[in-house]
């Protein structure tokens, strides 16, 4: 999912060092009950991204747990932004950085930026709009929005993993991997 930070590499400290711009950051994952204000936070950030990037932002979608009504989540708004070529940083990155976004992840076909610390954090995941990861996160979001049993299952797994100290949030994301893959399979995902 968007907060994985790795697309094709096995998750190791060395792999994280290669893609995390500022290196791993230890974290204790804390979940918040669903906040009906999260969609409005997304909308404010989406308007900002569209203003900053114009037509370069070919897709702007709210993804991740804060995009699913009723689901407990880390209170971080995840947004997927469709950029034709995320590796062409000169085409868009300066505009986002000038608005306060900090580059956190640099990997093939993906850049992740962060802003809004500490009060209203947001992650921007920049992918080509037709990238398989974009289709995957949208399918996962829609499945959780539409299927109560899968939403409860996912939340139960998240709650079981929360409160622990992780060497980086990507290890937490990896621990959720099996349940995410099972839910995606039920939703019809084919890689």
C-alpha positions as CSV (number, residue, x, y, z in Angstrom):
1,X,0.0,0.0,0.0
2,X,1.1,3.6,-0.2
3,X,3.0,3.7,3.0
4,X,5.1,0.6,2.1
5,X,7.9,2.7,0.6
6,X,9.2,-0.2,-1.4
7,X,7.9,-1.6,-4.7
8,X,10.1,-4.5,-5.7
9,X,12.8,-4.8,-3.1
10,X,12.7,-7.2,-0.2
11,X,12.3,-5.2,3.0
12,X,15.7,-5.0,4.8
13,X,17.5,-2.2,6.4
14,X,19.8,-2.0,3.3
15,X,16.8,-1.8,1.0
16,X,15.3,1.0,3.0
17,X,18.6,2.9,3.0
18,X,18.5,2.8,-0.8
19,X,15.1,4.4,-1.2
20,X,14.5,6.5,2.0
21,X,16.0,9.9,1.3
22,X,16.6,10.6,5.0
23,X,17.0,7.0,6.1
24,X,14.8,4.8,8.4
25,X,12.8,6.6,11.1
26,X,11.9,4.6,14.2
27,X,8.2,4.9,15.0
28,X,5.5,3.7,17.4
29,X,2.4,3.3,15.3
30,X,-0.6,4.9,17.0
31,X,-4.1,4.5,15.5
32,X,-6.9,7.1,15.8
33,X,-10.6,6.3,15.5
34,X,-12.0,7.4,12.2
35,X,-12.3,11.2,12.0
36,X,-15.1,12.5,9.7
37,X,-12.8,15.5,9.1
38,X,-10.3,13.4,7.2
39,X,-12.1,13.8,3.8
40,X,-12.0,17.6,4.2
41,X,-8.3,17.5,5.0
42,X,-7.8,15.5,1.8
43,X,-9.9,18.0,-0.2
44,X,-7.8,20.9,1.0
45,X,-4.6,19.2,0.1
46,X,-6.0,18.0,-3.2
47,X,-6.9,21.5,-4.2
48,X,-3.4,22.6,-3.2
49,X,-1.7,19.9,-5.3
50,X,-3.9,20.7,-8.3
51,X,-3.1,24.4,-7.9
52,X,0.6,23.7,-7.6
53,X,0.9,21.2,-10.4
54,X,-2.1,22.0,-12.7
55,X,-2.4,19.5,-15.5
56,X,0.8,17.7,-14.4
57,X,-1.3,16.1,-11.7
58,X,-3.3,13.8,-13.9
59,X,-4.9,12.0,-11.0
60,X,-5.4,13.0,-7.3
61,X,-7.0,10.4,-5.1
62,X,-7.5,9.9,-1.4
63,X,-6.1,6.5,-0.5
64,X,-5.0,4.6,2.6
65,X,-7.0,4.1,5.7
66,X,-8.1,7.7,6.2
67,X,-10.0,7.3,2.9
68,X,-12.2,4.6,4.3
69,X,-15.2,5.8,6.5
70,X,-15.3,4.1,9.8
71,X,-11.8,2.7,9.7
72,X,-9.3,3.5,12.5
73,X,-6.0,4.8,11.0
74,X,-2.8,6.6,11.5
75,X,-4.0,10.2,11.2
76,X,-1.9,10.8,8.1
77,X,-3.7,11.6,4.8
78,X,-2.3,9.5,1.9
79,X,-2.8,10.9,-1.5
80,X,-1.8,9.3,-4.8
81,X,-0.9,11.8,-7.5
82,X,-0.6,10.7,-11.1
83,X,2.5,12.2,-12.6
84,X,3.5,11.1,-16.1
85,X,7.1,10.5,-15.1
86,X,7.9,10.8,-11.4
87,X,11.6,10.2,-12.1
88,X,11.7,13.5,-14.0
89,X,11.8,15.4,-10.7
90,X,12.6,18.7,-12.5
91,X,9.1,18.7,-14.0
92,X,7.3,18.9,-10.6
93,X,9.3,18.4,-7.5
94,X,10.5,22.0,-7.0
95,X,6.9,23.3,-7.0
96,X,5.9,20.8,-4.2
97,X,9.0,21.5,-2.2
98,X,8.5,25.2,-2.4
99,X,5.1,24.6,-0.8
100,X,6.6,22.7,2.1
101,X,6.6,19.1,0.9
102,X,9.8,17.1,1.8
103,X,11.0,14.3,-0.4
104,X,11.1,11.1,1.7
105,X,11.2,8.2,-0.8
106,X,12.9,7.9,-4.2
107,X,12.4,4.6,-6.0
108,X,11.7,3.7,-9.6
109,X,8.4,5.2,-10.8
110,X,7.6,6.4,-7.3
111,X,8.3,9.4,-5.2
112,X,6.8,10.0,-1.8
113,X,6.7,13.5,-0.2
114,X,5.6,14.5,3.3
115,X,4.1,17.8,4.7
116,X,1.9,19.0,7.4
117,X,4.0,17.9,10.4
118,X,2.9,17.6,13.2
119,X,-0.7,18.7,13.1
120,X,-2.0,17.6,9.7
121,X,0.5,15.2,8.1
122,X,0.0,14.1,4.6
123,X,1.9,11.8,2.3
124,X,1.9,12.4,-1.5
125,X,2.7,9.2,-3.5
126,X,3.6,10.2,-7.0
127,X,3.3,7.4,-9.6
128,X,2.5,7.3,-13.3
129,X,-1.3,7.4,-13.4
130,X,-1.6,4.0,-15.0
131,X,1.0,2.3,-12.7
132,X,-0.2,-1.0,-11.2
133,X,0.4,0.3,-7.7
134,X,-2.2,3.0,-8.4
135,X,-4.8,0.5,-9.5
136,X,-3.9,-1.7,-6.5
137,X,-4.4,1.1,-3.8
138,X,-7.6,2.2,-5.4
139,X,-9.0,-1.3,-5.6
140,X,-8.0,-1.9,-1.9
141,X,-9.6,1.4,-0.8
142,X,-12.8,0.6,-2.7
143,X,-13.0,-3.0,-1.3
144,X,-12.6,-1.7,2.3
145,X,-15.3,1.0,1.6
146,X,-17.7,-1.7,0.3
147,X,-17.0,-4.8,2.4
148,X,-17.7,-4.6,6.2
149,X,-16.1,-7.9,6.9
150,X,-12.8,-7.1,5.2
151,X,-12.8,-3.6,6.7
152,X,-13.1,-5.2,10.2
153,X,-10.5,-7.8,9.5
154,X,-8.0,-5.2,8.3
155,X,-8.7,-3.0,11.3
156,X,-8.2,-5.9,13.7
157,X,-4.8,-6.7,12.1
158,X,-3.8,-3.0,12.3
159,X,-4.8,-2.8,16.0
160,X,-2.8,-5.9,16.7
161,X,0.3,-4.3,15.2
162,X,-0.2,-0.8,16.7
163,X,1.6,0.3,19.8
164,X,4.8,-1.5,19.0
165,X,8.1,0.3,18.3
166,X,9.1,-0.3,14.6
167,X,12.5,0.5,13.2
168,X,10.6,2.3,10.4
169,X,6.9,2.5,9.3
170,X,7.7,0.3,6.3
171,X,8.2,-2.7,8.7
172,X,4.7,-2.1,10.1
173,X,3.4,-1.9,6.5
174,X,5.1,-5.2,5.6
175,X,3.5,-6.9,8.7
176,X,0.1,-6.0,7.2
177,X,1.1,-7.5,3.9
178,X,-0.6,-10.9,4.2
179,X,-4.0,-9.5,5.1
180,X,-3.7,-6.8,2.4
181,X,-2.9,-9.5,-0.2
182,X,-5.8,-11.7,1.0
183,X,-8.3,-8.8,0.7
184,X,-7.0,-7.8,-2.7
185,X,-7.4,-11.4,-3.9
186,X,-11.0,-11.3,-2.8
187,X,-11.4,-8.0,-4.6
188,X,-10.2,-9.6,-7.8
189,X,-6.6,-8.2,-7.9
190,X,-4.4,-9.9,-10.5
191,X,-0.8,-8.6,-10.7
